[in-house]
Amino acid sequence: MKEIILIFQVLVSISLVIVILLQQRGTGVGAAFGGGGAVYRSKRGVEKLLYYTTIILGIIFAALALSFILII
């Protein structure tokens, strides 16, 4: 059982890294130091799908990590 959870956790973590890297970057390094503009926009289409996929994969990753700890 531990091996199955570990395999799923590796697959979810790889998917999570890929989805995070696919997301559109912000305004760059300047935004980290307060230089970002005050432009607010809503997420649409693929950007919204990637955002929700990231949240779901993060929750699945945390649940798998907790279940792995509880099985040991």
C-alpha positions in Angstrom: 0.0 0.0 0.0 2.8 2.4 0.8 4.4 1.8 -2.6 1.1 2.7 -4.4 0.7 5.9 -2.4 4.4 6.8 -3.0 4.0 6.3 -6.8 0.9 8.4 -6.9 2.6 11.1 -4.9 5.5 11.2 -7.3 3.2 11.4 -10.3 1.1 14.2 -8.6 4.3 16.1 -7.7 5.6 16.0 -11.3 2.2 17.1 -12.6 2.2 19.9 -10.1 5.6 21.2 -11.1 4.6 21.1 -14.8 1.3 22.9 -14.2 3.1 25.6 -12.1 5.7 26.1 -14.8 3.0 26.4 -17.5 1.3 29.3 -15.7 1.8 32.7 -17.1 4.5 34.7 -15.2 3.7 38.0 -13.5 5.2 41.3 -14.4 8.7 40.1 -13.6 11.2 40.7 -10.8 10.1 44.3 -10.5 6.8 43.2 -9.0 8.6 41.5 -6.1 10.0 44.8 -5.0 6.8 46.9 -5.3 7.4 48.0 -8.9 4.4 46.1 -10.3 1.6 48.1 -11.8 -1.8 48.2 -10.3 -3.4 46.3 -13.2 -5.9 43.8 -12.0 -7.5 41.3 -14.4 -9.5 38.2 -14.2 -8.2 34.8 -15.2 -9.8 33.4 -18.4 -9.7 30.2 -20.4 -6.5 28.1 -20.1 -5.1 30.4 -17.4 -8.1 29.7 -15.2 -7.9 26.0 -15.9 -4.2 25.9 -14.9 -5.0 27.9 -11.7 -7.7 25.5 -10.6 -5.6 22.5 -11.6 -2.8 23.7 -9.4 -5.1 24.0 -6.4 -6.5 20.6 -6.9 -3.1 19.0 -7.4 -1.8 20.7 -4.3 -4.7 19.4 -2.2 -4.2 15.9 -3.6 -0.5 16.1 -2.9 -1.1 17.1 0.7 -3.7 14.4 1.2 -1.3 11.8 -0.2 1.4 13.0 2.1 -0.8 12.8 5.1 -2.1 9.4 4.2 1.5 8.2 3.8 2.4 9.4 7.2 -0.7 7.8 8.8 0.1 4.4 7.2 3.6 4.2 8.6 
